[in-house]
Amino acid sequence: MAWRDAKASRVRLLLFMSSIILGISAVVAIQLFSENLRDNIKRQSKNLMGADYIIDTRQEPTERAQEIIDSLQPDAMEVNFVSMIAFPKNGGTKLVNVRGMEGDFPFYGTMKTEPNDASKNYQNRKGALVDATLMLQYNVLTGDSIKVGEVTFPIIGSLKSVPGSNAVSTSVAPPVIIPYSSIDDTELLQFGSRKEYQFFYKASDTLDLNTFEDKIDPMLDLANADLDTHTSTSRRLGRRYDNVGKFLNLAAFIALLLGCIGIASSVHIYIKEKLKAIAILKCLGASRKQSFLIFLIQISGIGVLGGLIGSFIGVALQGLFPYILKSFLPFEVEMLVTAQPIIIGILLGLFMSVLFALIPLLHTWYVSPLKVLRVSEEPQQPRKVRTLVYCSILLFLFLFSFWLLKDASYALVFVIGAVITFIIIAIVANFFMKLVRRFFPKTWSFTARQGLLNLYRPNNQTVVLVLAIGLGTFLISTLYFTKDILLSKTEVGPTAENANIIILDVQSHQREAMASQLNESEVPILDNIPLVTMRMHQIKDKLVNELRQDTTRQVRGWILNHEFRTTYRDELIASEVLIDGEWTEELEPNEPIVISISDNLAADANVEVGDKIVFNVQGVLMETTIGSIRQVDWGRMQLNFSIVFPKGVLEDAPQFSVFTTAAENEQVSANLQRNLVEKFPNVTIIDLRQVFNIVEDILDKVAWVINFMAFFSIITGLIVLIGSVRTSKYQRIKESVLLRTIGAKNPQILKISALEYLFLGALGSLVGILLALISGLCLALFIFQEPFSPSAIPFVVFLPGITLIVLIIGLSNIRSVLNSSPLEVLRREV
């Protein structure tokens, strides 16, 4: 019976199954990719690092750190820093990441170069390996030369990849590798230069790296150094990409939730049409169990088949993700198909179908044989049964979202939000029906009155369709608004008033010469900011060394090891707002030193106005008191500081400067950079135009990923919409035939149906978008903590677009009524 009935209703059930297929395919594709990503990170962790473990420090190793480093006997070492380089062949200049290397690194994986042997002999030949893309950009070849500081190196080969780098970091500062022994000759490492020393180790197979890290890392922390093992790095990298996976999973869950809505609305209308047939079966002697099982088997079979098809589509789709995300991955992902996500997909198809179809399916259990005679009688389900089913659905949503997001609180918020949205849309639909009934326009034309009557008379489809349309629009619009928040959060753009060139590491004796050079180049000096480096020695009444060993401390770890770059000035800048205390402009000699700190530093250091902090300023201890706390907008493309001193304190301290200027165009910028690198080879120049281009390129890729995932939700939503409206046609055909029988003409029937679906489409999509607007505002304020500037796209595109789709599908439902005689239509429907 289940098979015979399914064959007779295959078109309607196909739409029902398609909403399952898309939701399952999205989940399976993302789960498979996430699983493959975790396995690849675990399997390739040594290749990603190039060593078993690394000791690194952001300054020359202290005496104690050097003792530990030497005792472990490093197999290779490097110092890396960002600097400007020049190409003598064509006069080009570029900001690069200079890596001075010594030893046979990497021990795992390969440093890919062209020619292949360049990675083995560049140290002996005192040459350089230059990023392959950089060589193409500046039209240089192997055999040409590159100037790094005061040394000109022959280019031994082009560098295609090296362990530990990724496409994003190399696009900002491409790597250039030179011998470690030549670093001093470049004269680039001067006072205040940002640098990192790394020592690479190859461990024996018997060494337990976790135990080793637990023992050595605390000792290195006290010596201002750090230990990274390939296992801890793979865990950290895995957590980073877990966040990407959570977003993708959330998008997949939205697609799946839309599929669930499609199931519930389709089966509700489908079973409603079958109630009379079930009543006849009961009159002929069929039991409750038999009539229930006929449709349960039918729905379960469709769920399993939909899950199976969706799983296979998901397997095919997951192969696309490495290409979509390759710019963000530091390795190639080897894709393997495992059975677990496929089995989960099939089981999801079964459980989703049965669970979300259970309420309408229970109508078959409680329908009375009298339904044959009493057409308007609706089967009444016991409240306990309905409550149990609803609780099961909520439990399923919670468990599944918890499985995807791995966070109970997020899963609970998501489910509560979905339920509240569902309830609000249902209330709005019912309120709209009552409103139409209460203020029914009796003076309107016959067709307009009939269109409105369809919204609230018996067998109306208002609640079901408004729920399907509204929830679908809500989820899609929320995803769209979220995308806008994510992208606007990192939007950048140069302006005529802002600096677009930053010149770093200008030494004290170079300051006047730099200012003269900028004036000669006819570019403005927008900022000349002095920088003084220091570390925290004591916070309130506790030494930093004591805090490092205190497991109960309330101070964040980064503060205890961070080298702060501070400045001094007598005024606040545009990106700062004073939120506590008083700003001090200048101090007289021997006055107590008061400083201003940023709000995030105050929170992480657990300090407030009036607390004391002792700094180690290059060997000299300086006691200060917090005089004010500032809120700093770190998102602005300008130099911001966590710690600012007043004038009259740091003027005589060892320092260097940062200049900012603005070049009118790329040619002026290129000429300026070439002149500065020639006269001041130690300075680092950041051209913000290039940064803008790189960031915009990254944002375009992020937007592509978000839009790719939104595609699943939009397509699923459209299928749910088509399924819901198409299934509802069986309720309207008989009514339209009766209208024709009593004399209604085709244009009148067309107008009646058009008005009904116009009201339903407009109401459902408008409610969905308004709820999405509230949802987006809450996300912006409480999650992203960003101003919310909603896009007009949902109102301009989604609202009329979805309304039009509902109208077109609704009108297509009555084609058979308009094109055939009433008797012919009735016979065909029977």
C-alpha positions in Angstrom: 0.0 0.0 0.0 2.9 2.4 0.9 4.5 1.6 -2.5 1.3 2.0 -4.5 0.4 5.3 -2.9 4.0 6.6 -3.3 3.9 5.9 -7.0 0.6 7.8 -7.4 2.1 10.8 -5.6 5.7 10.6 -6.9 5.8 14.3 -8.0 4.8 15.6 -4.7 7.1 13.3 -2.8 10.0 14.1 -5.0 9.8 17.8 -3.9 9.6 16.6 -0.3 12.7 14.4 -0.9 14.7 17.2 -2.6 14.6 19.4 0.5 16.2 16.5 2.4 18.8 15.9 -0.3 20.2 19.4 -0.3 20.4 19.7 3.5 22.1 16.3 3.9 24.5 17.0 1.1 25.7 20.3 2.7 26.2 18.6 6.1 28.0 15.5 4.6 30.3 17.7 2.4 31.4 19.9 5.3 31.8 17.0 7.8 33.9 15.1 5.3 36.1 18.1 4.6 36.5 18.9 8.3 37.4 15.3 9.1 40.0 15.3 6.2 41.4 18.6 7.4 41.9 17.3 10.9 43.5 14.1 9.6 45.8 16.0 7.3 46.9 18.4 10.0 47.7 15.5 12.3 49.5 13.5 9.6 51.4 16.4 8.2 52.3 18.2 11.4 56.0 17.6 11.1 56.0 18.7 7.4 54.1 21.8 8.4 56.7 22.8 10.9 59.7 21.2 9.2 61.0 20.1 12.6 60.0 18.2 15.7 60.1 21.3 17.9 61.2 24.9 17.7 62.5 27.3 20.4 61.8 30.9 19.5 62.3 34.3 21.1 61.4 37.8 19.9 64.8 39.3 21.0 68.3 38.1 21.2 68.2 35.1 23.6 68.9 35.9 27.2 71.8 34.2 28.9 69.5 31.6 30.6 67.6 31.0 27.3 70.9 30.5 25.4 72.0 28.0 28.0 68.9 25.9 27.5 69.0 26.3 23.7 72.7 25.2 23.6 72.2 22.2 26.0 69.5 20.8 23.6 72.0 21.2 20.6 69.9 22.8 17.8 70.2 21.2 14.4 69.4 24.5 12.5 68.6 28.1 13.3 67.3 31.3 11.8 66.6 34.9 12.4 63.7 36.5 10.5 62.5 40.1 10.2 60.6 42.3 7.9 62.6 44.7 5.8 62.8 46.5 2.5 64.9 45.0 -0.3 65.9 46.4 -3.8 66.4 44.9 -7.2 69.4 46.6 -8.8 68.3 45.3 -12.3 65.3 47.6 -12.5 65.3 49.7 -9.3 62.3 48.0 -7.8 61.8 47.9 -4.0 59.6 45.6 -1.9 58.7 44.8 1.7 59.8 41.2 2.4 60.3 38.7 5.2 64.1 38.2 5.4 65.0 34.7 6.8 68.7 34.2 7.7 69.1 30.4 7.8 71.9 28.1 9.1 71.7 24.3 9.0 69.9 21.7 7.0 66.4 23.0 7.5 63.7 21.6 6.9 64.2 18.1 8.5 60.7 17.0 7.3 58.9 18.1 4.1 60.8 20.0 1.4 61.8 23.5 0.6 60.7 23.6 -3.1 63.0 25.7 -5.3 63.8 26.1 -8.9 66.4 24.7 -9.6 65.9 21.9 -7.2 69.4 22.0 -5.7 69.2 25.7 -4.9 67.9 24.9 -1.4 71.0 22.8 -0.7 73.7 25.1 -1.9 72.5 28.7 -1.3 74.4 28.9 2.0 77.7 27.8 0.6 77.4 30.1 -2.4 76.4 33.1 -0.2 73.3 33.6 -2.3 69.6 34.3 -1.8 66.4 32.3 -2.5 63.6 34.7 -3.6 59.9 34.1 -3.6 58.9 32.9 -7.1 55.9 35.2 -7.4 58.0 38.2 -6.3 60.5 37.3 -9.1 57.7 37.3 -11.6 56.3 40.6 -10.4 59.7 42.4 -10.7 60.9 40.5 -13.8 64.0 39.1 -12.3 65.6 35.7 -13.0 68.0 33.3 -11.4 71.4 34.8 -11.7 70.2 38.4 -11.2 70.9 40.1 -7.9 69.0 41.4 -4.9 70.1 44.1 -2.4 69.4 43.3 1.3 70.6 46.2 3.4 74.2 46.9 2.7 74.8 43.5 0.9 74.0 42.5 -2.7 73.3 38.8 -3.0 73.2 36.7 -6.3 69.7 35.1 -6.7 70.5 31.3 -6.5 67.0 30.2 -7.2 63.2 30.9 -6.9 61.5 29.8 -3.8 58.1 28.1 -4.4 57.3 26.9 -0.8 58.8 26.5 2.6 57.4 24.8 5.7 55.7 27.1 8.1 54.4 29.7 5.6 51.0 30.2 3.9 49.6 32.1 1.0 48.2 35.0 3.1 51.4 35.8 5.0 53.6 35.5 1.9 51.4 37.8 -0.1 51.9 40.6 2.5 55.7 40.0 3.0 57.1 37.4 0.5 60.0 35.3 1.9 63.7 35.9 1.0 66.1 33.4 2.4 69.8 34.3 2.9 72.7 32.6 4.9 72.6 33.4 8.6 76.3 34.3 8.5 75.5 37.3 6.3 72.9 38.9 8.5 75.4 41.1 10.4 76.8 42.4 7.1 73.4 43.7 6.0 73.4 46.1 9.0 69.6 45.8 9.1 69.3 44.6 12.7 69.6 47.8 14.7 68.1 49.2 17.9 64.3 48.6 18.0 64.2 46.3 15.0 61.5 43.7 15.2 63.1 40.3 14.8 62.6 36.6 15.8 65.2 34.0 16.5 64.2 30.4 15.9 66.1 27.2 16.8 65.1 24.0 15.0 65.4 20.5 16.5 65.1 17.0 15.3 64.1 14.7 18.1 64.6 10.9 18.6 61.5 8.7 18.1 61.6 7.7 21.8 61.1 11.3 23.1 57.7 12.1 24.5 57.1 15.6 23.2 54.2 16.3 25.5 56.2 15.5 28.6 59.2 17.3 27.2 57.1 20.4 26.5 55.6 20.4 30.0 59.1 20.3 31.5 61.0 22.7 29.2 58.4 25.3 28.3 57.9 26.8 31.8 61.8 27.2 32.0 61.8 29.0 28.7 58.9 31.3 29.7 60.9 32.6 32.6 63.7 33.4 30.1 61.4 35.2 27.7 61.5 32.4 25.1 58.9 29.9 23.9 58.8 26.2 22.8 56.5 24.9 20.1 56.3 21.2 19.3 54.8 19.8 16.1 52.0 18.2 18.1 51.1 21.5 19.9 51.3 23.4 16.6 49.0 20.9 14.9 46.5 21.3 17.8 46.6 25.1 17.6 46.3 25.0 13.8 43.4 22.5 14.2 41.6 24.9 16.6 42.1 27.7 14.1 40.4 25.8 11.3 37.8 24.5 13.7 36.4 28.0 13.8 36.1 28.0 10.0 34.4 24.6 10.3 31.9 25.9 12.8 30.8 28.7 10.5 30.5 26.2 7.6 28.6 23.8 9.8 26.2 26.6 10.9 25.5 27.4 7.3 24.9 23.6 6.6 22.6 23.4 9.6 20.6 26.3 8.3 20.2 24.4 5.0 19.2 21.3 7.0 16.7 23.3 9.1 15.1 24.6 5.9 14.8 21.0 4.7 13.1 20.2 8.0 10.6 23.0 7.4 10.0 21.7 4.0 9.3 18.2 5.4 6.9 19.4 8.0 4.9 21.7 5.7 4.8 19.2 2.7 3.8 16.3 4.8 1.2 18.3 6.7 -0.6 19.2 3.5 0.0 15.8 1.9 -1.5 13.8 4.8 -4.4 16.2 5.0 -5.4 15.2 1.5 -5.1 11.5 2.5 -7.3 11.6 5.6 -10.5 10.7 3.6 -8.7 7.7 2.0 -7.5 6.6 5.5 -11.0 6.9 6.9 -12.3 4.6 4.1 -9.5 2.1 4.9 -10.7 2.1 8.5 -14.2 1.5 7.4 -13.0 -1.5 5.5 -11.3 -2.9 8.6 -7.8 -1.5 8.6 -6.4 -0.9 12.1 -4.8 2.3 13.4 -1.4 0.6 13.2 -1.8 -0.4 9.6 -3.0 3.0 8.4 -0.2 4.7 10.3 2.5 2.3 9.1 1.5 2.8 5.4 2.6 6.4 5.5 5.4 5.9 8.1 7.1 3.4 5.7 6.5 5.8 2.9 8.1 8.7 4.7 11.0 6.6 6.1 11.8 5.2 2.7 11.9 8.7 1.2 14.1 9.8 4.1 16.6 7.0 3.7 16.7 7.4 -0.1 17.1 11.2 0.2 19.8 10.7 2.8 21.7 8.3 0.5 21.5 10.6 -2.5 22.4 13.6 -0.4 25.4 11.7 1.0 26.7 10.9 -2.4 26.3 14.5 -3.6 28.1 15.6 -0.4 31.0 13.3 -1.1 31.3 14.9 -4.6 30.9 18.5 -3.2 33.6 18.1 -0.5 36.2 17.9 -3.2 35.5 21.6 -4.0 36.5 22.9 -0.5 40.3 22.5 -0.9 40.1 24.7 -4.0 37.8 27.3 -2.2 40.0 27.5 0.9 43.4 26.9 -0.6 44.5 30.5 0.0 44.0 30.0 3.8 45.6 26.5 4.0 49.4 26.2 4.5 49.4 22.7 3.0 47.6 20.6 0.3 44.7 18.6 1.7 44.5 15.0 0.6 40.8 14.1 0.4 39.7 10.6 1.6 36.2 9.4 1.8 35.2 7.8 5.1 32.1 5.9 6.0 31.1 7.8 9.1 29.7 11.0 7.5 27.8 8.9 4.9 26.2 6.8 7.5 25.4 9.9 9.5 23.8 11.4 6.4 21.6 8.4 5.8 20.5 8.3 9.4 19.9 12.0 9.4 17.6 11.6 6.4 15.7 8.9 8.2 15.4 10.7 11.6 14.7 14.1 10.0 11.9 12.7 7.8 10.2 10.8 10.5 10.6 13.3 13.3 9.5 16.4 11.5 6.6 14.5 9.7 5.4 12.9 12.9 2.8 15.5 13.9 1.0 15.2 10.6 1.6 11.4 10.5 -0.2 11.1 13.8 -3.4 12.4 12.1 -3.6 9.0 10.4 -3.6 7.3 13.8 -6.4 9.4 15.2 -8.6 10.0 12.2 -12.1 8.6 12.6 -14.0 6.4 10.0 -16.7 9.1 10.2 -14.2 11.4 8.2 -15.9 9.8 5.2 -19.1 11.5 6.0 -18.0 14.5 8.1 -15.6 16.1 5.7 -14.7 19.1 7.9 -13.9 17.0 11.0 -10.2 17.3 12.0 -8.6 14.4 13.9 -7.7 15.5 17.4 -4.4 14.4 18.8 -3.9 14.1 22.6 -1.9 17.0 24.0 0.6 14.6 25.7 1.4 13.0 22.3 2.0 16.4 20.6 4.1 17.6 23.5 6.2 14.5 23.4 6.8 14.9 19.6 7.7 18.6 20.0 10.1 17.9 22.8 11.7 15.2 20.6 12.2 17.7 17.8 13.7 20.2 20.1 16.0 17.6 21.6 17.1 16.5 18.1 17.8 20.1 17.1 19.9 20.7 20.3 21.9 17.5 20.0 22.6 18.0 16.3 23.6 21.6 16.7 25.8 20.6 19.7 27.4 17.9 17.6 28.2 20.5 14.9 29.2 23.5 17.1 30.8 21.5 20.0 29.4 24.1 22.4 26.3 23.5 24.5 25.6 27.2 25.2 25.8 28.1 21.5 23.6 25.1 20.6 21.0 26.1 23.2 21.0 29.7 22.0 20.6 28.6 18.4 17.7 26.3 19.3 15.9 28.9 21.5 16.3 31.5 18.7 14.8 29.1 16.1 11.9 28.3 18.4 11.2 31.9 19.2 11.3 32.8 15.5 8.9 29.9 14.7 6.5 31.1 17.4 6.6 34.7 16.3 5.9 33.8 12.7 3.0 31.6 13.7 1.6 34.3 16.0 1.9 36.9 13.2 0.1 34.5 10.7 -2.8 33.9 13.1 -3.0 37.5 14.0 -3.1 38.5 10.3 -6.0 36.0 9.8 -7.9 37.5 12.8 -7.2 41.0 11.5 -8.6 40.2 8.0 -11.7 38.6 9.6 -12.2 41.5 12.0 -11.8 44.2 9.4 -13.0 42.4 6.4 -13.6 44.9 3.5 -17.2 44.1 2.5 -17.2 46.8 -0.1 -14.4 45.3 -2.1 -15.0 43.4 -5.4 -16.0 39.7 -5.5 -12.5 38.5 -6.5 -10.7 40.6 -3.9 -13.1 39.4 -1.1 -12.6 35.7 -2.2 -8.8 36.1 -2.2 -9.0 37.4 1.4 -11.5 34.8 2.4 -9.0 32.0 1.4 -6.7 33.3 4.1 -8.9 32.3 7.1 -11.7 30.0 6.0 -11.6 26.2 6.7 -8.7 24.3 5.0 -6.7 27.6 4.7 -3.0 27.3 4.2 -2.0 30.6 5.7 -0.1 29.4 8.8 1.7 26.6 7.0 2.8 28.7 4.0 3.7 31.8 6.1 5.8 29.6 8.4 7.6 28.0 5.4 8.1 31.3 3.6 8.9 33.3 6.7 11.4 30.9 8.2 13.1 30.3 4.9 13.4 34.1 4.3 14.5 34.6 7.9 17.3 32.1 7.7 18.6 33.2 4.3 18.4 36.9 5.3 20.1 36.3 8.6 23.0 34.6 6.8 23.1 37.6 4.4 23.2 40.2 7.2 25.8 38.1 9.1 28.0 38.1 5.9 27.7 41.9 5.8 28.8 42.2 9.4 31.7 39.9 8.9 32.9 41.7 5.8 32.3 45.3 7.0 34.3 44.3 10.2 37.4 44.1 8.1 36.7 46.6 5.4 39.5 49.0 4.7 40.0 51.8 2.2 42.5 54.5 1.7 41.4 58.1 1.8 43.0 61.3 0.7 43.4 62.6 4.3 45.0 59.4 5.7 48.6 58.3 5.6 49.2 55.6 3.0 52.9 55.1 3.6 54.4 54.1 7.0 58.2 54.3 7.6 59.4 52.2 10.5 62.7 51.7 12.4 64.1 55.2 11.8 67.0 55.6 14.2 67.5 58.7 16.3 70.5 59.9 14.3 68.5 59.5 11.1 65.5 61.5 12.1 66.5 64.9 10.7 67.8 63.3 7.5 64.6 61.4 7.0 62.5 64.6 7.5 64.7 66.4 4.9 64.4 63.6 2.4 60.6 63.6 2.7 60.5 67.3 2.2 62.8 67.0 -0.9 60.4 64.4 -2.3 57.5 66.8 -1.8 55.4 64.5 0.4 53.9 65.7 3.7 55.2 64.5 7.1 51.9 63.5 8.7 53.4 61.9 11.8 56.8 61.7 13.4 56.2 59.3 16.3 58.9 58.4 18.8 58.9 54.7 20.0 60.5 53.4 23.2 60.6 49.6 23.9 60.1 48.2 27.4 58.8 45.2 29.4 56.7 45.0 32.5 58.9 44.2 35.6 56.2 44.4 38.3 52.4 44.7 38.3 51.0 46.2 41.5 52.8 44.4 44.3 53.9 41.3 42.3 57.0 40.7 40.2 56.4 39.5 36.7 58.7 36.5 37.3 56.5 35.5 40.3 53.3 35.9 38.2 54.7 33.6 35.5 54.9 30.8 38.0 51.5 31.6 39.7 48.9 29.3 38.2 46.1 31.2 40.0 47.1 34.6 38.5 44.4 36.9 37.0 46.9 38.4 34.5 46.9 37.2 30.9 50.1 35.4 29.9 50.9 37.6 26.8 51.5 40.6 29.0 54.2 38.9 31.1 56.4 38.2 28.0 55.4 41.0 25.7 57.9 43.7 24.6 55.8 46.9 24.5 56.4 49.7 22.0 55.3 52.8 23.7 55.3 56.5 22.8 54.9 59.9 24.5 52.6 62.8 23.5 50.5 65.5 25.1 47.1 64.8 23.4 44.7 62.1 22.5 44.4 61.1 18.9 41.2 60.4 16.7 41.1 56.7 17.5 41.1 57.2 21.3 38.4 58.1 23.8 39.2 58.6 27.5 36.9 56.4 29.6 38.4 56.6 33.1 40.8 58.9 35.0 42.5 62.1 33.9 44.7 62.7 30.9 48.2 64.1 31.7 49.8 66.2 29.0 53.3 66.8 30.4 55.3 66.2 33.6 57.9 68.3 35.2 61.2 66.7 36.3 61.0 64.5 39.4 57.2 64.4 39.4 55.6 61.0 39.9 55.2 59.3 36.5 51.6 58.7 35.4 50.7 56.8 32.2 47.6 56.1 30.1 46.8 52.5 29.1 44.2 51.0 26.7 41.1 49.4 28.1 42.0 45.9 26.7 45.4 46.1 28.5 43.7 47.1 31.7 41.4 44.1 31.5 44.1 41.6 30.6 46.5 42.9 33.3 43.7 43.2 35.9 44.6 46.8 36.8 42.7 50.1 37.1 43.4 53.8 37.6 45.7 54.3 40.6 47.5 50.9 40.3 51.3 50.9 40.0 53.3 49.2 37.2 57.1 49.1 37.1 58.7 48.9 33.7 62.1 47.7 32.6 63.2 50.3 30.0 66.2 48.7 28.5 67.8 47.8 31.9 66.5 50.8 33.8 63.5 50.3 36.2 60.8 53.0 36.0 57.9 53.1 38.5 54.6 54.5 37.0 51.0 54.9 38.1 48.0 54.4 35.9 46.4 57.9 35.5 43.9 57.1 32.8 42.4 54.4 30.7 41.5 54.9 27.0 39.2 53.0 24.6 41.2 52.4 21.4 39.8 51.7 18.0 42.3 49.1 16.9 40.5 48.6 13.6 41.6 52.0 12.2 44.6 51.9 9.9 46.9 54.1 12.0 49.5 53.7 14.7 47.7 53.0 18.0 49.4 52.2 21.4 48.5 50.2 24.5 50.7 52.5 26.7 51.2 56.2 26.3 53.5 58.4 28.4 53.1 62.1 28.9 55.8 64.4 27.6 58.8 65.1 29.9 59.6 61.4 30.8 61.0 59.4 27.9 62.7 62.0 25.7 66.2 60.9 26.8 65.5 57.1 26.6 66.9 55.0 23.7 64.3 55.3 21.0 63.6 55.2 17.3 60.9 56.8 15.2 58.0 56.1 12.9 57.1 58.5 10.1 53.9 58.5 8.1 53.2 60.3 4.9 50.9 60.2 1.9 51.9 59.7 -1.7 49.5 61.0 -4.4 49.8 57.9 -6.7 51.7 54.7 -7.2 54.5 56.3 -9.2 55.3 58.9 -6.4 55.1 56.0 -3.9 57.6 53.8 -5.9 60.0 56.7 -6.4 59.9 57.6 -2.7 60.5 54.0 -1.6 63.4 53.6 -4.0 65.1 56.8 -2.7 64.5 55.9 0.9 65.8 52.3 0.6 69.0 53.6 -1.2 69.7 56.2 1.6 68.3 54.4 4.6 68.6 50.6 4.0 67.7 49.7 7.6 64.2 51.3 7.5 61.0 49.3 6.8 58.4 50.9 4.5 54.8 49.7 4.4 52.8 50.9 1.4 49.2 50.7 2.6 48.0 50.7 -1.0 49.5 47.2 -1.4 48.0 46.2 2.0 44.6 47.4 0.9 44.8 45.4 -2.3 45.9 42.2 -0.4 43.2 42.6 2.2 40.5 43.3 -0.4 41.6 40.1 -2.3 41.3 38.1 0.9 37.9 39.6 1.7 36.8 38.7 -1.8 37.7 35.1 -1.1 36.0 35.1 2.3 32.9 36.5 0.6 33.0 33.8 -2.0 33.1 31.1 0.7 30.2 32.7 2.5 28.2 33.1 -0.7 29.0 29.5 -1.6 27.5 28.3 1.7 24.5 30.6 1.4 23.8 29.0 -2.0 22.8 25.8 -0.1 20.4 27.6 2.0 18.9 29.7 -0.8 18.4 26.7 -3.1 16.9 24.6 -0.2 14.6 27.5 0.7 13.4 27.8 -2.9 12.7 24.0 -3.1 10.8 24.2 0.3 8.9 27.1 -1.1 8.0 25.4 -4.3 7.1 22.2 -2.5 4.9 23.9 0.0 3.0 26.0 -2.6 2.8 23.1 -5.1 1.4 20.7 -2.5 -1.2 23.3 -1.4 -2.7 23.2 -4.9 -4.8 20.1 -4.1 -6.7 22.2 -1.6 -7.5 24.9 -4.1 -8.4 22.9 -7.2 -11.8 21.7 -6.0 -12.8 25.2 -4.7 -11.8 26.7 -8.1 -13.8 24.0 -9.9 -16.9 24.8 -7.8 -16.5 28.5 -8.6 -16.4 27.7 -12.3 -19.5 25.5 -11.9 -21.5 28.3 -10.4 -20.5 30.7 -13.2 -17.1 32.2 -12.3 -14.9 33.1 -15.3 -11.2 32.2 -15.7 -9.9 35.8 -15.1 -11.9 35.9 -11.8 -10.4 32.6 -10.6 -7.0 33.8 -11.7 -7.3 37.1 -9.7 -8.6 35.2 -6.6 -5.6 32.9 -6.6 -3.2 35.7 -7.4 -4.4 37.8 -4.5 -4.2 34.9 -2.0 -0.6 34.0 -3.0 0.4 37.7 -3.2 -0.7 38.2 0.4 0.9 35.0 1.6 4.2 35.7 -0.2 4.5 39.3 0.9 3.5 38.6 4.5 5.8 35.6 4.9 8.9 37.2 3.3 8.3 40.6 5.1 8.0 38.9 8.5 11.1 36.8 7.8 13.2 39.8 6.8 12.1 41.9 9.7 13.0 39.1 12.1 16.4 38.7 10.3 16.9 42.4 10.8 16.5 42.0 14.6 18.7 38.9 14.6 21.4 40.8 12.6 21.2 43.7 15.0 21.7 41.4 18.0 24.6 39.6 16.4 26.3 42.9 15.6 25.8 44.4 19.1 26.4 41.3 21.3 28.6 38.9 19.3 30.7 41.0 16.9 30.4 44.3 18.9 30.2 46.3 15.6 27.8 49.0 14.3 25.0 47.4 12.3 24.5 48.8 8.8 22.0 46.5 7.2 22.1 45.9 3.4 19.0 46.9 1.4 19.4 43.7 -0.7 16.9 41.6 1.4 14.2 44.3 1.1 14.9 45.1 -2.6 15.6 41.6 -3.9 14.4 39.0 -1.4 11.0 40.6 -0.6 9.7 41.1 -4.2 11.6 38.1 -5.5 10.1 35.6 -3.0 6.7 37.1 -3.3 6.9 36.8 -7.1 8.1 33.2 -6.9 5.1 32.3 -4.6 2.7 34.1 -6.9 4.0 32.3 -10.1 4.0 28.8 -8.4 0.6 29.5 -6.9 -0.9 30.5 -10.3 0.7 27.4 -12.0 -1.4 25.3 -9.5 -4.7 26.2 -11.2 -3.6 25.7 -14.8 -5.6 22.5 -15.0 -8.7 24.3 -13.8 -8.5 27.1 -16.4 -7.7 24.8 -19.3 -10.2 22.0 -18.8 -13.9 21.6 -18.0 -15.0 21.3 -14.4 -16.1 17.7 -14.8 -12.9 16.7 -16.5 -10.8 18.2 -13.7 -12.8 16.5 -10.9 -12.5 13.1 -12.7 -8.7 13.6 -13.1 -8.2 14.6 -9.4 -10.2 11.6 -8.2 
